Amino acid sequence: PQAPSQIIEGTPLTLNVDGIVTPAGFAFPLKVQWQRNEQDIPGATAKTYEVARATVGDSGRYRAVLTAPSGNAVNSAEVNVNVVADTFAPKITRVKASSVQN
C-alpha cells in the first residue's frame, strides 16, 4: 500500500492493495486483512482501507495480509503513517463586502 507518510489530523486516510490468485481461470476469491502495527484491524477486510477522519491514534505501520483459499498468505509492503495534530490556526482567505439599506 502507498500513503502519504504524514497526514494532518481530521483528513482522510486511504490505503489500497490488490492481488491475484492463480490459476485465475477459477476466479478464486482473495481474502484481505488489514493490520496496524502487526495487529488485525477488526472489520478491515476489503482491498481498500479507509478512515474518514484520521486521528493521531491512527498513526502506525500498516500492511495487508492477502490469503488464497488454499491458506497460502503473503504480506504487502508496510507503509508508515504519521498523523499529526492540526495546530494551524484558521485564517480568512476571502471577504465579500455587502451593504444593507434601510
Summary of the structure (lengths in Angstrom):
residues: 102
radius of gyration: 20.5
end to end distance: 60.9
largest distance: 78.8
contacts: 211
relative contact order: 0.30
helix: 6%
strand: 35%
